[in-house]
Amino acid sequence: MKVQELLKEIATATVAKRAITNHSVLNEAYAYGSAFSRGMRIDLNGLTILLISGTASIDDEGRTVHVGDLRAQTRRTFENITGLLASEGATWHDVVRTSCYLRDIERDYQAFNEERTAFYKEQKLDPLPASTGIQAILCRPDLLVEIEAIAMFRRESTTE
């Protein structure tokens, strides 16, 4: 195939996308009056991209858990993202970027970073994802941390 034909095929290819969900970890945001998907899966010419929405320390009923405990909220947030990744056949080894939102970055960043570092060591991540830490007013006053993640991967297709 000529390069021009290949470029034309790529340019006109349909981008397949669908919402990501894992009800055993998180309910759908609309269940408590919010309008967003937990994440979006994009399949593009053999490359899968997962865009995980801001995820926090909530349970499968949409309730905040570990109120007032930044470390426990951070761990639960990582667990929730892990479940969303797993629902799409991905792991933290596929994560290329995170955006980490802290309600009070001056007070909580050190503890957050200790928990994140410990989690990444448990996952044996190398290289580490690119990341940004941001102070933000989160959607609920009892949330101390929220994390977005982007994962990218290719999986060999198996045909029998």
Buried (B, 14 or more C-beta within 10 A) or exposed (E): EEEEEEEEEEEEEEEEEEEBBBEEBBBBBEEEEEEEBBBBBBEBEEEBBBBBBBBBBBBBEBEBBBBEBBBBBBBBBBBBBBBBBBBBEBEBEBBBBBBBBBBEBEEBBEBBBEBBEBBBEEBEBEEBBEBEBEEBEBEBEBBBBBBBBBBBBEEEEEEE
